[in-house]
Amino acid sequence: MYNVIMHNDDVTTMDFVVYVLVRIFRKSEEDAETLMLKVHNEGSAVVGTYSQDIAQSKANYTMNLAKANNFPLQLTIEES
């Protein structure tokens, strides 16, 4: 299994982060806000754990969506 890690930046809005956590990572609004604040305050956070293919797909999809919205949001995956 692989962790998807979201990294903080100074450009991506908190609203966008919550949006992708709800829509792509299927978090509740409450969990998404908690995770967004953890990313913001601690610099990064694990936002999900999946098989390698799914983890990579979710990370890539999120970064492509961010890029399309002019945000530099970065996600990485690492073995859990």
N, C-alpha and C positions, 0 to 999 in steps of 0.2 A: 504494500500500500504506500501511497505517496501523499504528502501534505502539500496543499496549495498555500503559498505564503504571499500575502499582499503587503506591499511596501509603501510607506508614507512618502508623499512629495508635497511641495508647496503650491501646486497648481490645481490638482484634481479636487473638485468640490466634495464636501461631505455628502451632499444630496446624491451625487452621482455614485459614490461608494455605496451608500445605502441601497440605491436602486439596483446595482449589480449584485449585491449580496442577496437581495430578495429575489430578483429575477433569474439570475444564473446559478447562484449557490443555494437557492431555496431556503433562505433563512426567514424567520418571522421578522416583522418590523422591529420589534424589541431587541431580538438577537442581533440584527443587522446594525442597529444603532450602537449597541454595546461593542461589537467587533470594530466598527468604524472608529469609535473613540479609542479603542486599544491600539489600532494601527496609528492613529493620530498622535497619541501620547507616548507610545513605546517604540514607534518607528516601523513595526511590522507585526503581523499576527497570522496564525494559521486560520484560514477561512473554510477549510474543508479537507477531508482525507478520502481519497478515491484510488481506484486502480490507476496504474501509470497512464494508460490511454485517456481515461476520463479526466484525470488531473491535468494533463497536458492540453487537452481540448478545451477545458473550462478556462485555463490560464490564457491560452491563445485567443479564445473568443472574447474574453474580457478585455485583453489588451488591444485587440482590433477595434472593439466597440469604443474603448477610451480614445484611441487614436482618431477614429471617425468623429469624435466629439472634441477633438483638440486638447485632450488630456494626456499627460505622460505617465499614467498609472502603470506600474510594473508589478508583475506577479512572477514568482519562481516556484518550482516544485522541488521537493527533496524527499528521499525515502524516509518513511516514518519508523 
